[in-house]
Amino acid sequence: PEYYKDALHFKSAGLGPQYCLEIPYAKLDFTGTYSVIARNCHGDSKAVISLQIYAR
């Protein structure tokens, strides 16, 4: 499934040039590959990450 920054389970935080995307209540089915894209008037940048969620 696709998730977007405005989804209820994502929280963005930051000030100035650095931001982070948090998943405060991650679920096992959130495990997978995510792409993060940042865009502004100077262009865009993409990062691909692999997220692993483990049960306690």
Phi, psi and omega per residue, in radians:
P1 nan 2.754 3.089
E2 -1.715 2.461 3.082
Y3 -2.154 2.560 -3.126
Y4 -2.155 2.782 -3.040
K5 -0.994 -0.445 -3.129
D6 -1.545 0.038 3.126
A7 -1.127 2.605 -3.058
L8 -1.090 -0.494 -3.075
H9 -1.523 -0.017 3.071
F10 -1.831 2.567 3.084
K11 -2.362 2.181 3.090
S12 -1.809 2.535 -3.134
A13 -2.522 2.536 3.082
G14 2.854 2.919 3.115
L15 -2.637 2.336 -3.135
G16 1.314 -2.418 -3.031
P17 -1.431 -0.138 -3.082
Q18 -2.031 2.316 3.100
Y19 -2.339 2.774 3.041
C20 -2.356 2.713 3.098
L21 -2.014 2.102 -3.094
E22 -1.944 2.606 3.015
I23 -2.123 1.532 -3.022
P24 -1.049 -0.629 -3.093
Y25 -2.164 1.145 -3.089
A26 -1.157 2.506 3.112
K27 -1.948 2.787 -3.135
L28 -0.971 -0.635 -3.094
D29 -1.353 0.047 3.015
F30 -1.444 -0.141 3.098
T31 -1.034 2.367 3.113
G32 2.721 -2.921 3.137
T33 -1.744 2.289 -3.125
Y34 -2.112 2.518 3.000
S35 -1.960 2.339 3.069
V36 -2.041 2.198 -3.112
I37 -2.101 2.218 3.059
A38 -1.965 2.316 -3.133
R39 -2.294 2.501 2.961
N40 -2.659 -2.980 -3.072
C41 -1.157 -0.263 -3.133
H42 -1.632 -0.101 3.135
G43 2.370 -2.757 3.138
D44 -2.450 2.827 3.130
S45 -2.459 2.479 -3.093
K46 -2.229 2.411 3.044
A47 -2.220 2.417 3.106
V48 -2.016 2.233 -3.118
I49 -2.258 2.732 3.055
S50 -1.912 2.195 -3.104
L51 -1.955 2.215 3.090
Q52 -1.975 2.227 3.086
I53 -1.947 2.274 -3.138
Y54 -2.036 2.507 3.092
A55 -1.338 2.602 3.099
R56 -1.557 nan nan
